[in-house]
Amino acid sequence: MATPLERDIATLEGQGVALRPHPQTDGWTFLVLAGWPLGPHFNRPSAELLLKIPPTYPFAGLDMFWTDPDVRLADGRMPANTSVEQALGRSWLRFSWHPSTWRQGVDNLLTYLAFVDRRLHTGG
């Protein structure tokens, strides 16, 4: 039987999302989504998106997300609450943007990606 994360990944793949899961030895899964749309307020139309999924997902929620390190606002400034970090052998721009709640049994990878999209399309 598939785990909730495996089901969510299968749903995304069924929607045509290109992604690569990277299971970590500590039980986390790092999920890289290719070509994620950034919205009109950024210096490029899309970037790789990194999500870090905790071992206790979906009971524990997702928090923060990461993109290619050269993502900037359209005017060249850094987006609010960002910093560069290392993961998976490369640099990523961490967006320390947090959903206000995580509703167990309701929220999942798909609702979290909707949160990411809302934030990215309102200009950071």
Sine and cosine of phi, psi and omega as CSV:
sin_phi,cos_phi,sin_psi,cos_psi,sin_omega,cos_omega
0.00,0.00,0.69,-0.72,-0.05,-1.00
-0.96,0.28,0.55,-0.84,0.09,-1.00
-0.97,0.23,0.26,-0.96,0.07,-1.00
-0.84,0.54,-0.63,0.78,0.02,-1.00
-0.91,0.42,-0.69,0.72,0.03,-1.00
-0.87,0.49,-0.63,0.77,0.04,-1.00
-0.91,0.41,-0.68,0.74,0.02,-1.00
-0.90,0.44,-0.67,0.74,0.03,-1.00
-0.88,0.47,-0.69,0.72,0.02,-1.00
-0.88,0.48,-0.62,0.78,0.04,-1.00
-0.89,0.45,-0.72,0.69,0.02,-1.00
-0.88,0.47,-0.70,0.71,0.03,-1.00
-0.88,0.48,-0.62,0.78,0.05,-1.00
-0.90,0.44,-0.41,0.91,0.06,-1.00
-1.00,0.03,0.06,1.00,0.04,-1.00
1.00,0.04,0.19,0.98,0.02,-1.00
-0.98,0.22,0.81,-0.59,0.06,-1.00
-1.00,0.10,0.86,-0.51,-0.04,-1.00
-0.56,-0.83,0.36,-0.93,0.03,-1.00
-0.69,-0.72,0.90,-0.44,0.10,-0.99
-0.99,0.14,0.62,-0.79,0.04,-1.00
-0.81,-0.59,1.00,0.03,0.03,-1.00
-0.89,0.46,0.68,-0.73,0.00,-1.00
-0.97,-0.23,0.40,-0.91,-0.05,-1.00
-0.91,0.41,-0.34,0.94,-0.01,-1.00
-1.00,-0.03,0.16,0.99,0.04,-1.00
0.99,-0.12,-0.25,0.97,0.07,-1.00
-0.95,0.31,0.41,-0.91,0.16,-0.99
-0.84,-0.54,0.82,-0.57,0.11,-0.99
-1.00,-0.09,0.81,-0.58,-0.07,-1.00
-0.90,-0.44,0.86,-0.50,0.01,-1.00
-0.96,-0.28,0.83,-0.56,0.02,-1.00
-0.94,-0.34,0.82,-0.58,-0.07,-1.00
-0.99,0.10,0.58,-0.81,0.15,-0.99
0.86,0.50,0.63,0.78,-0.03,-1.00
-0.96,0.28,0.77,-0.64,-0.03,-1.00
-0.92,0.38,0.70,-0.71,-0.06,-1.00
-0.99,-0.13,-0.41,0.91,-0.04,-1.00
0.99,-0.15,0.19,-0.98,-0.16,-0.99
-0.96,0.27,-0.17,0.99,-0.07,-1.00
-1.00,0.01,0.06,1.00,-0.08,-1.00
-0.93,-0.38,0.21,-0.98,-0.08,-1.00
-0.99,0.17,0.01,1.00,0.02,-1.00
-0.41,-0.91,0.35,-0.94,-0.09,-1.00
-0.97,0.23,-0.43,0.90,-0.07,-1.00
-0.42,-0.91,0.21,-0.98,0.02,-1.00
-0.35,-0.94,0.25,-0.97,0.19,-0.98
-0.94,0.33,0.59,-0.81,-0.01,-1.00
-0.85,-0.52,0.76,-0.65,0.04,-1.00
-0.93,-0.36,0.76,-0.65,0.13,-0.99
-0.86,-0.50,0.62,-0.78,0.04,-1.00
-0.94,-0.35,0.91,-0.41,-0.10,-1.00
-0.98,-0.17,0.86,-0.51,-0.04,-1.00
-0.94,0.33,0.39,-0.92,-0.03,-1.00
-0.87,0.49,-0.45,0.89,-0.05,-1.00
-1.00,-0.08,0.23,0.97,0.08,-1.00
-0.85,0.53,0.66,-0.75,0.16,0.99
-1.00,-0.09,0.13,0.99,0.02,-1.00
-0.94,0.34,-0.66,0.75,0.13,-0.99
-1.00,-0.02,0.66,-0.75,-0.07,-1.00
-1.00,0.08,0.16,-0.99,0.08,-1.00
-1.00,0.02,0.51,-0.86,-0.03,-1.00
-0.52,-0.85,0.75,-0.66,0.00,-1.00
0.94,0.35,0.27,-0.96,0.10,-1.00
-0.46,-0.89,0.25,-0.97,-0.11,-0.99
-0.74,-0.67,0.52,-0.85,0.07,-1.00
-0.74,-0.67,0.00,-1.00,0.15,-0.99
-0.80,0.61,0.58,-0.82,-0.14,-0.99
-0.94,0.34,-0.28,0.96,-0.04,-1.00
-1.00,-0.07,0.16,0.99,0.06,-1.00
-0.93,0.37,0.76,-0.65,0.03,-1.00
-0.68,-0.73,0.23,-0.97,0.16,-0.99
-0.92,0.38,0.32,-0.95,-0.06,-1.00
-0.85,0.53,-0.48,0.88,0.00,-1.00
-1.00,0.05,0.11,0.99,0.07,-1.00
1.00,-0.08,-0.17,0.98,0.01,-1.00
-0.97,0.25,0.38,-0.92,0.14,-0.99
-0.94,0.34,0.63,-0.78,0.12,-0.99
-0.90,0.44,0.44,-0.90,0.00,-1.00
-0.86,0.51,0.61,-0.79,0.10,-1.00
0.83,0.56,0.74,0.67,0.05,-1.00
-0.84,-0.54,0.40,-0.92,0.10,-0.99
-0.38,-0.93,0.34,-0.94,-0.02,-1.00
-1.00,-0.04,0.72,-0.69,0.03,-1.00
-0.71,-0.70,0.25,-0.97,0.05,-1.00
-0.97,-0.24,0.68,-0.73,0.12,-0.99
-0.33,-0.94,0.56,-0.83,0.04,-1.00
0.81,0.58,0.56,0.83,0.09,-1.00
0.97,0.24,0.31,0.95,0.01,-1.00
-0.46,-0.89,0.10,-0.99,0.04,-1.00
-1.00,0.05,0.55,-0.83,0.06,-1.00
-0.67,-0.74,0.49,-0.87,0.12,-0.99
-1.00,-0.05,0.92,-0.39,-0.01,-1.00
-0.99,0.11,0.80,-0.60,0.12,-0.99
-0.99,-0.14,0.95,-0.31,0.02,-1.00
-1.00,0.08,0.90,0.43,0.00,-1.00
-0.91,-0.41,0.80,-0.61,-0.18,-0.98
-0.85,-0.53,0.72,-0.70,0.13,-0.99
-0.92,0.39,0.51,-0.86,-0.05,-1.00
-0.95,0.32,-0.43,0.90,0.01,-1.00
-0.55,-0.83,0.29,-0.96,0.19,-0.98
-0.74,-0.67,0.92,-0.39,-0.07,-1.00
-0.99,-0.10,0.96,-0.26,0.01,-1.00
-0.85,0.52,0.70,-0.72,0.01,-1.00
1.00,0.09,-0.17,0.98,0.02,-1.00
-0.88,-0.48,-0.81,0.58,-0.05,-1.00
-0.98,0.18,0.50,-0.87,-0.01,-1.00
-0.37,-0.93,-0.18,-0.98,0.00,-1.00
-0.84,0.54,-0.63,0.78,-0.04,-1.00
-0.93,0.36,-0.67,0.74,0.02,-1.00
-0.94,0.33,-0.52,0.85,0.05,-1.00
-0.92,0.39,-0.65,0.76,0.04,-1.00
-0.90,0.43,-0.53,0.85,0.09,-1.00
-0.90,0.43,-0.64,0.77,0.10,-1.00
-0.87,0.50,-0.74,0.68,0.01,-1.00
-0.84,0.53,-0.74,0.68,0.00,-1.00
-0.87,0.50,-0.71,0.71,0.01,-1.00
-0.85,0.52,-0.71,0.70,-0.02,-1.00
-0.91,0.42,-0.72,0.70,-0.03,-1.00
-0.91,0.41,-0.53,0.85,-0.06,-1.00
-1.00,0.01,-0.04,1.00,0.11,-0.99
-0.98,-0.19,0.03,1.00,0.18,-0.98
0.99,-0.17,0.04,1.00,0.10,-1.00
0.90,0.44,0.00,0.00,0.00,0.00
